[in-house]
Structure formats: C-alpha cells, structure tokens
Amino acid sequence: RKEVEQDPGPFNVPEGATVAFNCTYSNSASQSFFWYRQDCRKEPKLLMSVYSSGNEDGRFTAQLNRASQYISLLIRDSKLSDSATYLCAVRNTGGFKTIFGAGTRLFVKA
Amino acid sequence: AAGVIQSPRHLIKEKRETATLKCYPIPRHDTVYWYQQGPGQDPQFLISFYEKMQSDKGSIPDRFSAQQFSDYHSELNMSSLELGDSALYFCASSSFGLAGPEAQYFGPGTRLLVL
C-alpha cells in the first residue's frame, strides 16, 4: 500500500460544478499537508497548506481529518482553468522528506 | 516575486555520460529538495539539504550525488547515466519555521533525456 493515496480520477465536471478530492495517508506521524496543482509538463504549484482547523482560499477549501488520516480539497464554482492534476503531499514529523500522491486529474468542461 | 531557478531547462545525454543540474532557491530559503518525475508518475523525493547539510534522503541512486553550497544553491550530479534516468528533475526550496520546513516551492524543472 502506498504511503499517500488519492482518488484515481479522472474527474470530468461541467463549469460551475463543485468537486471534492480526498487523499489518505498511512503514517500517523505525518505532520504537514499540502495541495499542489500541476499542469502538463510543468512544475507543481502550491495551492495551499492544510491546517488542522481547515482553511479556505477563495473557491478552494482544504480540510484535515487526523483521526481518519485523510485530507480533502473542495473546489467550488469550477472554472475551465481549474483543469489540471491535483497532488496531495505529506511530510512526516521531524523530517524533510515529502511524499506525494499519484495525483487526481480534473477536467472542467464548458 | 523571485522563484526557484533551475538550469539547464533541457539536457540530452548519452548512456554512461554524466550530468550536473543546478538549482538556485528563492532568496532567504535555506532548504532545497530534489525530485525526479517520470512520465505519468508523481514526483519522487531524492534528497534534501538544510543549511548546506544533507537533511533527508529518499530514493536517490548511488550514482547520483548532490550538495548545497554556501550561497544555498544546490547541484545534483548524475553519473553513469542510464536510459531510465530520463525524467523531469525538479528542485524545490522552502524556509525553515518554528514547526520545521515550510511549504515547498518548485522550480520549472530540468528535462533530461538519456539516449
């Protein structure tokens, strides 16, 4: 079993839809959590860090559930420009090593 | 705002040759990370440096080595290149906060093709 797993995707949604991605992690010592978006053949771009209390940035909301060991990303009012691969990343306590999930591909259609 | 700089952006080498990739972190970032991403794969952590010392190690082959210099830039040295080394190599940098390394920001990557 991979240390960080994501919904397999792809997700095909119409513009304006709300879509949610989940990411589970197996190491209970995980401390820091992040969502990145990656466009084809480009570098991952930080979308948001995920805090215990949950956090929101415009149309994007991230949640952390330590008890069930998962993080989620909610995108409201999807735009065509949201089409990308969304990667979750987890870093363990006391370490620098960051494990990425395999990514979830999102296609937003007009 | 200044971002992570990587050079070269593209590199073509032959089997058994060597390659050196360079990374210049965001100003005032003291931590550098190297990742390898094959086609359709997620980024695989190779190695990281904090304050010029190796801070963590992932799936970096013994044929590869890296270091961080006094100006915080880092170089990834790859020797005896194999076809399977063809991939995108990303460098990321972060600052170090009270709770440990902060969020990482990625450079544009070096696309390495080994023929």
Interface residues (C-beta under 8 A of the other chain):
Chain A: Q31 S32 F34 Y36 R41 K42 E43 P44 K45 L46 S49 L87 A89 R91 T93 G94 G95 F96 K97 T98 I99 F100 G101 A102 G103
Chain B: T31 Y33 Q41 D42 P43 Q44 F45 S48 Y50 S55 D56 K57 G58 L88 F90 A99 G100 P101 A103 Q104 Y105 F106 G107 P108 G109
